[in-house]
Amino acid sequence: MITSIQRRRQTTSPESRCFGSRRNNRQSPANRTGSIITLSAGVLVMVLAFTAFTVDLGWITLARAQMRNAADAAAFAGATEFGPGTGLAPVLSSSSVAVESKDAA
């Protein structure tokens, strides 16, 4: 007596029993209709994420440059406000100091 499993083995070809057979793994076009929409949505999300990251990096770089320029301008303004003989102000010679001290007295 032949069991149902033995009968199934006799009726199927060895190629169709193979796990990696291309004939059994192919999908009909009706089964794949929504795949391009899913892939496009995933790619769109990734592109938008990279765009947002790029804009954020540009914004951070611009802010850093503006802060650096403001700090340099403040340092330059502070250095020019020092009295004569210090910082970026012109250095007075000993004769000009003597003249200014006589005028002040």
C-alpha positions in Angstrom: 0.0 0.0 0.0 1.3 3.4 -1.0 0.9 6.3 1.5 0.0 9.8 0.4 3.6 11.0 1.1 5.1 8.4 -1.1 2.5 9.2 -3.8 3.4 12.9 -3.6 7.1 12.1 -4.0 6.4 10.0 -7.1 4.4 12.7 -8.8 6.7 15.6 -8.2 9.9 16.1 -10.1 13.2 16.3 -8.3 13.6 19.9 -9.6 10.4 21.1 -8.0 11.3 19.5 -4.6 14.5 21.5 -4.4 14.3 24.3 -1.9 16.0 26.9 -4.1 14.1 26.1 -7.3 13.5 29.1 -9.4 10.2 27.8 -10.7 8.6 27.6 -7.3 10.0 30.9 -6.0 8.9 33.2 -8.9 6.1 35.5 -8.0 3.5 36.5 -10.5 3.2 40.2 -11.4 -0.1 40.4 -9.5 1.7 39.6 -6.2 4.3 42.4 -6.7 2.1 45.4 -7.5 2.7 47.5 -4.4 6.5 46.9 -4.0 7.6 50.0 -6.0 5.4 52.3 -3.8 7.0 50.8 -0.6 10.5 51.2 -1.9 9.9 54.8 -3.2 8.5 55.8 0.2 11.5 54.4 2.0 13.9 56.2 -0.3 12.0 59.4 0.0 12.2 59.3 3.8 16.0 58.7 3.6 16.5 61.6 1.1 14.5 63.9 3.4 16.5 62.9 6.4 19.8 63.5 4.6 18.5 66.9 3.4 17.5 67.9 6.9 20.9 66.8 8.3 22.7 68.9 5.6 20.6 72.0 6.4 21.3 71.6 10.1 25.1 71.3 9.5 25.0 74.4 7.3 23.1 76.3 10.0 25.5 75.2 12.7 28.5 76.2 10.6 27.0 79.7 9.8 26.2 80.3 13.5 29.8 79.3 14.5 31.3 81.7 12.0 29.0 84.6 13.1 29.9 83.9 16.8 33.6 83.8 15.9 33.3 87.1 14.0 31.5 88.7 17.0 34.1 87.5 19.4 36.9 88.9 17.2 35.2 92.2 16.9 34.6 92.5 20.6 38.3 91.6 21.3 39.4 94.3 18.8 37.1 96.9 20.3 38.2 96.1 23.8 41.9 96.3 22.8 41.4 99.7 21.2 39.7 101.1 24.3 42.8 100.6 26.5 44.7 103.7 27.4 47.8 105.0 25.6 50.8 102.6 25.6 48.7 99.5 26.0 46.9 97.3 23.5 46.6 98.5 20.0 46.7 102.2 20.9 49.7 104.1 19.7 52.7 103.9 22.0 53.8 107.2 23.4 57.4 108.2 23.5 59.1 109.4 26.6 59.2 113.0 25.3 55.4 113.0 24.6 54.8 111.6 28.1 56.9 114.4 29.6 54.9 117.0 27.6 51.6 115.5 28.6 52.5 115.4 32.2 53.6 119.0 32.2 50.4 120.0 30.6 48.3 118.0 33.1 50.1 119.6 36.1 
